[in-house]
Amino acid sequence: MTIAWYESLARLERSVRFGPPRWGGRGGAGLLLVTVLLVAAPLRSEDGHDAWLRYASIDDAAAQRRFDTLPAVVVALGDSPVIKTAQQELIRGVRGMLGRTLRAETSLPNESAIVLGTFNAVREALPEVGWETGLTPDGYRLKGARARGRTFLLIAAAHERGVLYGTFAVLRKIALRQSVAALDESSQPSAPLRWVNQWDNLDGTIERGYGGRSIFFEGGRVAEDLGRVRDFARLLASVGINGCAINNVNADSRLLTEPYLPQLARIAEAFRPWGVRLAISVDLSSPKTAGGLDTFDPLDTRVAQWWNDKVDQIYAAIPDFGGFVMKADSEGRAGPSAYGRTHADAANVIARALKPHGGVVFYRAFVYDNHLDWRNPKNDRARAAYENFHPLDGRFEENAIVQIKNGPIDFQVREPVSPLLGALEKTNEAIELQISQEYTGQQRHLCFLVPMWKEVLDFDMHARGAGTPVKDLVAGRIFHQPTGGIVGVANVGRDANWLGSHLAMANLYGFGRLASDPSLTARQIAEEWTRLTFGADPRVVSALVDMQLQSWRTYENYTGPLGAGTLTDILGSHYGPGIESSERNGWGQWHRADQQGIGMDRTLETGTGFISQYRAAVARVYASLRTCPDDLLLFMHHVPYTFVLHSGKTVIQHIYDSHYEGAEETQQWVREWRSLEGRIDEQRFAAVLARLEYQAGHARVWRDAICNWFLRQSGVPDAKGRAGHFPDRVEAESMKLDGYRSVDVTPWGTASGGKAVECESPARPCTASFRYQGKPGWRDLGIEYFDQSNGASRFRVYVNDQVVDEWVADDDLPARQPNGSSSTRRTIAALALRPDDIIRIEGTPDGDEKAPLDYVEVKIH
Ligand code: GCW
């Protein structure tokens, strides 16, 4: 028995516990025995369905005692279904966490009680407790009070929804082990409208969704089983979200036709107990496409009448309907330009129909020309939102809200704040953030976005002198607007854990918490979420919070630096590296990298003039190379690669360094996470580990693609000698090939050496082998291969004649070719290798995936 065999046994044993299902393999029974002996499972397996609302038992006796005085009764005053929900939730939570079942009552008993009700109801039941009631509808007040010789915990609000939010706040405190004995506090959400948008299609797919198929639709209809819809509404309510638009903003007009109304009403019913208002996205052309008119001109009276009638019909079925979201004149959608009308005309015809019912229309400012002439250096997509909407300021109805993406381009890993957010003075505005990680790793990469959102919400636009942060502008506070909001594109799906990734749920949680209370810090939110999701173990909390807080910067480090954009494949999946895909097309996500330098000149003097859309105090900072922050340098300026940053590094060296640092950080996370084994339930531990390991591999793909590309473009070597030098690698195309042939990979930077190998015959296994020529010792083998979505090739690795690993490439990555989206790494740790050992990889193709292989890296263990 060779040492390699022992090691592979241990490794296979690990992968039986953590890895994907395997096929074939050796020594099955022995392995199982080892597995059973080694795996103690002290923690209950969890699939993530409960997210942060697990109500896990508080098993620490001292912490339990903190809640000894909690009354045994919970009273729901009045007959509001939302308050009844709150009562049931409190019972559920207390039972889970404290093991006690509260008694549900509808009037005050002769004993201490938790009391849920509106201010009016509480005042009536307990007139002796004084209340100040100046809160907005969704605000709540928590108060411990003594009266009639008893103790009360009062959870009260102006509106039933506030009572529910107050109840979740109390449950959160208990879960965080904070005493609720003598509470006296009130809370009031910052912006009145806190919505999520789902981009679900009627066929059950989700645009830019990475957590499975739609929970709302299947096969062209609303889903039969709305259990998950109810659970989603509960999650939303727990973080203060009060509206949800359920369908893609690239809207299907059929949803406005009659057969769908009763179906929509079912969803509204599932939302209602949780205080979440149903909304839908609509297309401006609906009067024509769904209504049979020969026009959708917003100024045509027949069109106005059609919207009025349609909206009346909706409200007859759904009295608490929230309203509409509209994407018009954008990316091929119909819009008011078809009739020479303005966006205000389009928004207003719908707003007027909604107004009598209390509904709102969110009109998206994501309007730009995607056929811009890239040859004209003065053209600039970033200017579009401001140019389209600023001239219309003051022309929107009071229940219309302009919904503005956080940045002027499109949810890139880093962008400046959209100047439009600081420019509207007489129009309601909402900021649109993206929870779904379209450009930030699609939930396969850990990228906690709360720190980014914090920066955006805190950014001072100087809209009326200093002191006008975005969070106040979108709340309508600065210019005294009737309403405003914070919107998040969520895109949860049917995966048990909602977003396809346990850790990504921190973004949904954080979005809601920030939307309700933007004064929370990113650290507070990360800590809360971690404790609620993974428990109070201080090692888990500190490791995970640090990872989360670091992760946005890390993702930025190994993807798009210095404000250049994510540098991803913008014409395809928006996932893997694709630097050139931004250029020479009309989409306008340009970074203008060439052989001399990189960046978009957006100054007024020599560039596109975008910077002058900001108020003077902000524009001044961006306009000058001396004051422009490094993080946004390439968004605002075109500079040579040798330009020296405030950090003291040149731009090119920053690109190399940040990419190496970022990739290294992801590897560190794998080690960190492994060190938590046994402190987290097996199921979630394994799922997160698999994602982090994948990320560490993919970060390396990113690093190499970007560094190699810039090395070749700039001709400036990496001062640390790393870029372009891979002494530990053996390229597949240079191995001894049997049945494999060398192919060019596009874009070239996404495969080592620009090439890979693929099997020639779809029916036959093929092999690539090489002779190990290093020193004897323990080695880690990194096998870089491509896992496409159009096949499930099998790989088997031999050292001499010993199988040391085997797997199926059956992941569902967004690529049907070998490239930077499908490139994946399999690591075989701690193999004992001797000079002249033959390492052989056998690939068996499947479907259109020809067992593609990039290289093998041999590193000292
Ligand atoms: O980011 C882009 C996405 C599109 C999306 C669009 C939008 C719904 O790539 O998929 O369409 O933005 O926000 O409208």
Boltz pocket constraint, residues with backbone or C-beta under 6 A from the ligand:
constraints:
  - pocket:
      binder: B
      contacts: [[A, 199], [A, 207], [A, 208], [A, 248], [A, 249], [A, 250], [A, 327], [A, 366], [A, 410], [A, 411], [A, 438]]
      max_distance: 6.0
